[in-house]
């Protein structure tokens, strides 16, 4: 090959590569992916899960156009560990994020064990779903709560709107914002602009800029995390409605309104058919604000009310409208699901603990019958002794592990070795401990749980706390 031929070949390669790199999502066969993650939204706090007191028309419409998962779980019962698990695709024992901040929370005199030290942020060398999708040609944006480090752009996101280390909406939900990345909008947004409106506007801006390129959007609302702030124009309709907190309900509806704006723009831009939308929450609702009955307890507990989640997926042409799935799934499944949808490979050296949900979404098959696991070698103080509906008045969580296998749910607590077995098909409220009545099943599941801990190297606290004053 002479120099002129070599030059022409090089130019042809550059043109081809450039066209492939900037080809429309539909042409490349890569779907857009939008992962919407609510904060502290309980499984019973949306209309499509049956709680009609909450007005969530846009989520309900998405649910009607897609698949609702009736047995969906968060991989942890509070914010940071759940997000770390989802974004990394790994159980907590692999990355060490077990709670928010200190693992020794609650009264020291009531803690029998010294808990395992917590890792506050997800290590940057732990490849995130955003990094994997970016490597597959996706443009990426994070909006809202990050809580896994100082800057999501160091962990796979091209654009960051409002995300940093804080786990709560510092300064509240309405502008102006006193500090943090949201303060950048103080000069461009009218006073009292809601965070949800800013996120919707920025998401729409991103959509319009990426109509011809596959993208991954992580829309991680701070809503409905405390502090609770009523939304004028919405809160009035909920006042006097029995069984709900009107201020909280207005925040739920405001988030739904923001989601509606984003989805409406997506559809109007002609991207509906080629976009997978997954909506979920990061953990259960705060029970003192919104009871999750019939599920017991709430955020911070490994009873069902702390880890059951509302979840839906819309992907026209791939996911049947109006469908439901009762297979137990968990947040660590999202990473492999997004990779398969994108036609992307698992990064070299990356371990994923979940499985792709594509067979369930497409109706093409099933996933293997498996157990789901939780490990929480930490203490988490009570919110309210009268409202938590936990084991005791001091803690929502004491050190232990839990698992679900079929209809069975097993809890193990490390302070006293207590085992609790529940049949969720008849006792979703987890009130009737069957461990003594069904010793064979208890032993079978306990052996599975111990083997899983051994396989993952889960640390179990054993050192006694000298400050303990309990029995």
C-alpha positions as CSV (number, residue, x, y, z in Angstrom):
1,X,0.0,0.0,0.0
2,X,1.5,3.4,-1.0
3,X,1.3,6.6,1.0
4,X,-1.7,7.9,-0.8
5,X,-3.7,4.7,-0.3
6,X,-2.7,4.6,3.3
7,X,-3.9,8.2,3.7
8,X,-7.2,7.5,2.1
9,X,-7.7,4.4,4.2
10,X,-6.9,6.4,7.3
11,X,-9.4,9.2,6.3
12,X,-12.1,6.5,5.6
13,X,-11.5,5.0,9.0
14,X,-11.8,8.4,10.7
15,X,-15.0,9.2,8.9
16,X,-16.5,5.8,9.6
17,X,-15.5,5.9,13.3
18,X,-16.9,9.5,13.6
19,X,-20.2,8.5,12.1
20,X,-20.4,5.4,14.3
21,X,-19.6,7.5,17.4
22,X,-22.2,10.1,16.6
23,X,-24.9,8.0,15.0
24,X,-28.5,8.3,16.4
25,X,-29.4,5.9,19.2
26,X,-31.9,4.1,17.0
27,X,-29.3,3.6,14.2
28,X,-26.7,2.2,16.6
29,X,-29.2,-0.2,18.1
30,X,-28.5,1.2,21.6
31,X,-31.5,2.3,23.6
32,X,-31.5,5.4,25.8
33,X,-31.6,4.5,29.5
34,X,-33.3,6.7,32.2
35,X,-32.9,5.5,35.8
36,X,-35.2,7.5,38.1
37,X,-34.4,7.0,41.8
38,X,-36.7,8.5,44.5
39,X,-35.3,9.1,48.0
40,X,-37.1,7.6,51.0
41,X,-40.3,6.9,49.0
42,X,-42.2,4.0,50.5
43,X,-43.6,1.1,48.5
44,X,-47.1,2.2,49.5
45,X,-46.6,5.9,48.6
46,X,-47.6,5.8,44.9
47,X,-50.8,5.2,43.1
48,X,-49.6,2.4,40.9
49,X,-48.8,0.3,44.0
50,X,-52.4,0.7,45.1
51,X,-52.2,3.7,47.4
52,X,-54.7,6.0,45.7
53,X,-54.5,8.8,48.3
54,X,-51.2,9.8,46.8
55,X,-51.7,11.5,43.4
56,X,-49.0,10.2,41.0
57,X,-50.7,10.4,37.6
58,X,-47.4,10.4,35.6
59,X,-45.9,7.4,37.4
60,X,-49.2,5.6,37.1
61,X,-49.2,6.3,33.3
62,X,-45.7,4.9,33.0
63,X,-46.8,1.9,35.0
64,X,-49.8,1.4,32.6
65,X,-47.4,1.6,29.6
66,X,-44.9,-0.9,31.1
67,X,-44.3,-3.5,33.7
68,X,-44.8,-3.2,37.5
69,X,-42.7,-5.3,39.8
70,X,-44.7,-6.2,42.8
71,X,-41.8,-7.9,44.7
72,X,-39.0,-5.3,44.2
73,X,-36.3,-4.8,46.9
74,X,-33.7,-2.2,47.8
75,X,-30.3,-3.7,48.5
76,X,-30.1,-1.8,51.8
77,X,-32.5,-0.1,54.1
78,X,-31.1,3.4,54.0
79,X,-29.6,5.9,51.5
80,X,-25.9,5.6,51.0
81,X,-25.5,1.8,51.1
82,X,-28.5,1.3,48.8
83,X,-27.1,3.7,46.2
84,X,-23.6,2.3,46.5
85,X,-25.0,-1.2,45.8
86,X,-27.1,-0.2,42.8
87,X,-24.4,2.0,41.2
88,X,-21.7,-0.6,41.7
89,X,-23.9,-3.6,41.0
90,X,-22.5,-5.2,44.2
91,X,-23.7,-6.3,47.6
92,X,-22.4,-4.1,50.4
93,X,-19.8,-6.5,51.7
94,X,-17.8,-5.9,48.5
95,X,-17.6,-2.1,48.9
96,X,-18.0,-1.6,52.6
97,X,-20.7,1.1,52.5
98,X,-23.1,-0.2,55.2
99,X,-24.8,3.0,56.4
100,X,-24.5,6.7,56.5
101,X,-21.5,8.1,58.3
102,X,-20.8,6.3,61.6
103,X,-21.8,2.6,62.1
104,X,-22.1,3.0,65.8
105,X,-25.3,5.0,65.9
106,X,-27.7,5.1,68.8
107,X,-27.1,4.9,72.6
108,X,-23.7,3.3,73.3
109,X,-25.0,1.7,76.5
110,X,-27.5,-0.3,74.4
111,X,-25.0,-1.6,71.8
112,X,-23.7,-5.0,72.8
113,X,-21.2,-5.3,70.0
114,X,-18.7,-3.0,68.4
115,X,-20.0,-2.7,64.8
116,X,-17.9,-3.1,61.7
117,X,-16.4,0.2,60.6
118,X,-18.3,1.9,57.8
119,X,-16.9,3.1,54.5
120,X,-18.6,6.4,53.7
121,X,-18.1,6.7,49.9
122,X,-17.9,4.4,47.0
123,X,-14.2,3.9,46.0
124,X,-13.4,5.6,42.7
125,X,-11.7,2.4,41.4
126,X,-15.1,0.6,41.7
127,X,-16.4,0.8,38.2
128,X,-19.9,2.3,38.2
129,X,-22.8,1.5,35.8
130,X,-22.2,5.0,34.4
131,X,-18.6,4.2,33.6
132,X,-19.5,1.0,31.9
133,X,-22.2,2.7,29.8
134,X,-19.9,5.6,29.0
135,X,-17.3,3.1,27.7
136,X,-20.1,1.6,25.5
137,X,-20.6,4.9,23.8
138,X,-23.2,6.5,26.0
139,X,-23.4,10.2,27.1
140,X,-24.1,10.4,30.8
141,X,-25.8,12.8,33.1
142,X,-26.4,12.7,36.9
143,X,-29.1,14.9,38.4
144,X,-29.9,15.2,42.1
145,X,-28.6,13.2,45.0
146,X,-25.3,11.5,44.7
147,X,-24.1,10.8,48.3
148,X,-21.3,8.4,47.2
149,X,-18.5,10.9,46.9
150,X,-17.8,14.6,46.2
151,X,-18.3,14.6,42.5
152,X,-20.2,12.1,40.2
153,X,-18.2,13.3,37.2
154,X,-15.2,11.4,38.6
155,X,-17.3,8.2,38.5
156,X,-18.6,8.1,35.0
157,X,-20.9,11.1,34.5
158,X,-20.2,13.7,31.8
159,X,-22.6,16.2,33.5
160,X,-23.5,16.7,37.1
161,X,-26.5,18.7,38.2
162,X,-26.7,19.1,42.0
163,X,-24.9,15.9,43.1
164,X,-22.2,15.9,45.8
165,X,-21.5,14.2,49.1
166,X,-24.6,15.4,51.0
167,X,-27.4,13.0,51.6
168,X,-30.1,15.6,52.3
169,X,-31.3,18.6,50.5
170,X,-29.1,21.2,52.2
171,X,-31.1,24.5,52.4
172,X,-34.3,22.8,51.6
173,X,-36.3,22.3,48.4
174,X,-36.8,25.9,47.3
175,X,-34.3,28.4,45.9
176,X,-32.1,30.2,46.8
177,X,-29.8,27.5,48.0
178,X,-27.1,28.4,50.6
179,X,-24.3,26.2,49.4
180,X,-23.4,23.1,47.3
181,X,-23.7,22.7,43.5
182,X,-27.4,23.8,43.5
183,X,-26.3,27.3,44.5
184,X,-25.2,27.8,40.8
185,X,-28.9,28.1,39.9
186,X,-29.6,31.0,42.4
187,X,-28.9,33.7,39.8
188,X,-30.9,32.1,37.0
189,X,-33.9,30.7,38.8
190,X,-36.6,32.9,40.4
191,X,-36.8,32.8,44.2
192,X,-38.8,29.8,45.5
193,X,-38.1,27.6,42.5
194,X,-38.4,24.0,43.5
195,X,-35.5,21.6,43.1
196,X,-37.7,19.2,41.1
197,X,-38.4,22.0,38.6
198,X,-34.7,22.7,38.1
199,X,-34.0,19.0,37.6
200,X,-36.8,18.7,35.1
201,X,-35.5,21.8,33.1
202,X,-31.9,20.5,33.1
203,X,-33.0,17.0,32.1
204,X,-35.0,18.4,29.2
205,X,-32.0,20.5,28.1
206,X,-30.0,17.3,28.0
207,X,-32.6,15.4,26.1
208,X,-32.8,18.1,23.4
209,X,-29.0,18.0,23.1
210,X,-28.9,14.2,22.7
211,X,-31.7,13.3,20.3
212,X,-29.1,11.7,18.0
213,X,-26.9,9.9,20.5
214,X,-27.5,7.2,23.1
215,X,-27.6,8.5,26.7
216,X,-27.8,7.3,30.3
217,X,-29.7,9.6,32.6
218,X,-29.5,9.1,36.4
219,X,-32.4,11.2,37.7
220,X,-31.9,10.9,41.5
221,X,-34.4,13.1,43.2
222,X,-33.8,14.3,46.8
223,X,-37.6,14.0,47.1
224,X,-39.0,13.0,49.5
225,X,-36.2,13.1,52.0
226,X,-36.7,15.1,55.1
227,X,-37.0,18.0,55.9
228,X,-40.6,17.9,54.8
229,X,-41.6,21.1,53.0
230,X,-45.2,21.6,51.7
231,X,-45.6,22.5,48.1
232,X,-47.9,25.5,47.6
233,X,-50.7,24.7,45.1
234,X,-50.5,21.0,45.9
235,X,-50.7,20.6,49.6
236,X,-54.1,22.1,49.9
237,X,-55.8,19.1,48.3
238,X,-54.4,16.7,50.8
239,X,-55.4,18.5,54.0
240,X,-58.0,16.5,55.9
241,X,-57.3,13.3,53.9
242,X,-57.2,10.5,56.5
243,X,-54.1,8.5,57.0
244,X,-51.6,10.7,55.1
245,X,-49.3,13.6,55.9
246,X,-50.5,16.4,53.6
247,X,-47.1,18.1,53.4
248,X,-45.4,14.8,52.5
249,X,-48.1,14.0,49.9
250,X,-47.5,17.3,48.2
251,X,-43.8,16.5,47.9
252,X,-44.6,13.1,46.3
253,X,-46.9,14.8,43.8
254,X,-44.3,17.4,43.0
255,X,-41.7,14.8,42.2
256,X,-44.3,13.0,40.0
257,X,-45.0,16.3,38.2
258,X,-41.3,16.7,37.5
259,X,-41.1,13.1,36.1
260,X,-44.0,13.9,33.9
261,X,-42.3,16.9,32.4
262,X,-39.2,14.8,31.5
263,X,-41.1,11.9,30.1
264,X,-43.5,14.2,28.1
265,X,-40.5,15.9,26.5
266,X,-38.8,12.6,25.7
267,X,-42.0,11.3,24.0
268,X,-42.4,14.6,22.0
269,X,-38.9,14.3,20.8
270,X,-39.7,10.9,19.3
271,X,-37.5,8.9,21.7
272,X,-40.2,7.0,23.4
273,X,-39.8,3.7,21.5
274,X,-36.1,3.6,22.0
275,X,-35.8,4.5,25.7
276,X,-35.8,2.2,28.7
277,X,-37.2,4.0,31.8
278,X,-36.8,2.4,35.2
279,X,-38.3,4.0,38.3
280,X,-37.6,2.8,41.8
281,X,-36.8,4.2,45.3
282,X,-33.6,3.8,47.4
283,X,-35.2,2.3,50.5
284,X,-38.5,2.2,52.4
285,X,-40.4,5.2,53.6
286,X,-40.0,6.8,57.1
287,X,-42.7,5.1,59.0
288,X,-43.4,8.1,61.3
289,X,-44.3,10.1,58.2
290,X,-45.9,7.5,56.0
291,X,-46.9,4.1,57.3
292,X,-46.2,1.2,54.9
293,X,-48.9,-1.2,56.2
294,X,-49.3,-4.1,55.7
295,X,-45.4,-4.1,55.6
296,X,-43.7,-3.8,58.9
297,X,-41.5,-0.9,59.9
298,X,-39.8,1.5,57.4
299,X,-36.5,3.1,56.5
300,X,-33.6,1.7,58.4
301,X,-35.2,-1.7,59.1
302,X,-34.8,-5.0,57.3
303,X,-38.4,-5.8,57.8
304,X,-40.3,-5.5,54.6
305,X,-41.3,-1.9,55.1
306,X,-37.7,-0.9,55.1
307,X,-36.6,-2.6,51.9
308,X,-39.7,-3.2,49.7
309,X,-39.8,-0.7,46.8
310,X,-42.2,0.6,44.2
311,X,-40.7,-0.3,40.8
312,X,-41.7,0.0,37.2
313,X,-40.1,-0.3,33.8
314,X,-41.4,1.2,30.5
315,X,-39.8,0.3,27.2
316,X,-42.3,0.2,24.4
317,X,-42.0,-2.7,22.0
318,X,-39.8,-4.6,24.5
319,X,-41.9,-4.5,27.6
320,X,-45.6,-5.3,27.4
321,X,-47.9,-2.5,28.5
322,X,-50.0,-3.2,31.6
323,X,-47.8,-6.1,32.6
324,X,-46.8,-7.2,36.1
325,X,-44.0,-9.3,37.5
326,X,-44.1,-11.0,40.9
327,X,-40.5,-12.4,40.8
328,X,-38.4,-11.0,43.6
329,X,-35.8,-8.6,42.2
330,X,-33.3,-6.3,43.8
331,X,-31.4,-3.1,43.0
332,X,-28.1,-4.8,42.2
333,X,-29.9,-6.3,39.2
334,X,-30.1,-2.9,37.4
335,X,-26.4,-2.7,36.4
336,X,-26.4,-6.0,34.5
337,X,-29.9,-5.2,33.1
338,X,-28.7,-1.9,31.6
339,X,-25.6,-3.5,30.2
340,X,-27.6,-6.2,28.4
341,X,-30.1,-3.6,27.1
342,X,-27.2,-1.6,25.8
343,X,-25.4,-4.6,24.2
344,X,-22.4,-3.8,26.5
345,X,-20.1,-6.2,28.2
346,X,-19.3,-6.4,31.9
347,X,-16.0,-4.4,32.4
348,X,-12.9,-6.6,32.7
349,X,-12.3,-7.5,36.3
350,X,-15.7,-6.3,37.5
351,X,-17.8,-8.6,39.7
352,X,-21.6,-8.1,39.5
353,X,-23.8,-9.8,42.1
354,X,-27.1,-9.2,40.4
355,X,-28.6,-10.7,37.2
356,X,-30.1,-9.1,34.1
357,X,-33.8,-8.7,34.2
358,X,-34.1,-8.7,30.5
359,X,-35.8,-12.1,30.3
360,X,-38.5,-10.9,32.6
361,X,-38.8,-7.6,30.8
362,X,-39.1,-9.0,27.4
363,X,-41.2,-12.0,28.4
364,X,-38.7,-14.3,26.7
365,X,-37.9,-16.4,29.7
366,X,-37.2,-16.5,33.5
367,X,-34.2,-15.9,35.7
368,X,-32.7,-18.6,37.9
369,X,-34.5,-19.2,41.2
370,X,-32.2,-17.5,43.7
371,X,-32.0,-16.0,47.2
372,X,-31.7,-12.3,47.9
373,X,-29.4,-11.2,50.7
374,X,-28.8,-8.3,53.0
375,X,-25.9,-7.8,55.4
376,X,-25.9,-4.9,58.0
377,X,-23.1,-5.3,60.6
378,X,-24.0,-1.9,62.1
379,X,-26.4,-0.1,64.4
380,X,-29.0,2.4,63.3
381,X,-30.8,4.4,65.9
382,X,-34.5,4.7,66.2
383,X,-36.5,7.5,64.7
384,X,-39.4,7.2,67.1
385,X,-40.1,4.5,69.7
386,X,-43.8,4.9,69.1
387,X,-43.7,4.8,65.3
388,X,-40.8,2.6,64.1
389,X,-42.5,-0.7,64.7
390,X,-39.1,-2.3,65.1
391,X,-37.8,-4.9,67.5
392,X,-37.1,-2.4,70.3
393,X,-37.3,1.3,71.0
394,X,-33.6,2.0,70.7
395,X,-32.8,0.9,67.2
396,X,-34.3,0.4,63.8
397,X,-31.4,-1.9,62.9
398,X,-29.1,-4.1,65.1
399,X,-26.2,-6.0,63.5
400,X,-27.3,-9.0,61.4
401,X,-28.1,-10.4,58.0
402,X,-31.3,-11.3,56.2
403,X,-32.3,-13.3,53.2
404,X,-35.3,-14.1,51.0
405,X,-35.7,-17.4,49.2
406,X,-39.1,-18.0,47.6
407,X,-41.8,-17.3,50.1
408,X,-39.4,-17.5,53.0
409,X,-37.6,-14.6,54.8
410,X,-34.9,-15.3,57.4
411,X,-33.4,-12.8,59.8
412,X,-30.2,-13.4,61.9
413,X,-29.1,-11.1,64.6
414,X,-25.5,-11.2,65.8
415,X,-25.9,-10.0,69.4
416,X,-27.7,-13.1,70.5
417,X,-27.7,-15.4,67.5
418,X,-31.5,-15.0,67.2
419,X,-33.1,-16.4,64.1
420,X,-36.5,-15.3,62.8
421,X,-38.3,-17.1,60.0
422,X,-41.4,-15.7,58.2
423,X,-43.6,-17.0,55.5
424,X,-44.3,-13.9,53.4
425,X,-47.1,-15.6,51.5
426,X,-49.2,-15.6,54.6
427,X,-47.4,-13.2,56.9
428,X,-46.1,-10.2,55.0
429,X,-46.2,-8.2,58.2
430,X,-43.5,-10.5,59.7
431,X,-45.3,-11.0,63.0
432,X,-45.3,-14.8,63.4
433,X,-41.7,-16.1,63.8
434,X,-41.7,-19.8,62.6
435,X,-38.1,-20.5,63.5
436,X,-39.1,-22.9,66.3
437,X,-42.0,-24.4,64.4
438,X,-40.0,-25.2,61.3
439,X,-36.4,-26.1,62.4
440,X,-35.5,-27.9,59.2
441,X,-36.4,-24.9,57.0
442,X,-34.7,-22.6,59.4
443,X,-31.5,-24.7,59.3
444,X,-31.6,-24.9,55.5
445,X,-31.9,-21.2,55.0
446,X,-29.4,-20.4,57.8
447,X,-26.8,-22.6,56.1
448,X,-27.4,-20.8,52.8
449,X,-27.0,-17.4,54.6
450,X,-23.8,-18.4,56.3
451,X,-22.4,-19.8,53.0
452,X,-23.2,-16.6,51.2
453,X,-21.4,-14.6,53.9
454,X,-18.4,-16.8,53.6
455,X,-18.3,-16.6,49.8
456,X,-18.4,-12.8,49.9
457,X,-16.2,-12.4,53.0
458,X,-18.9,-10.5,54.9
459,X,-17.4,-9.1,58.2
460,X,-19.4,-10.2,61.3
461,X,-18.9,-8.1,64.5
462,X,-17.9,-10.2,67.5
463,X,-16.0,-7.8,69.8
464,X,-18.0,-6.8,72.9
465,X,-18.7,-3.1,73.6
466,X,-17.3,-2.2,77.1
467,X,-19.9,0.6,77.4
468,X,-22.8,-1.9,77.0
469,X,-25.2,-1.8,80.0
470,X,-27.9,-4.1,78.8
471,X,-28.7,-7.6,79.9
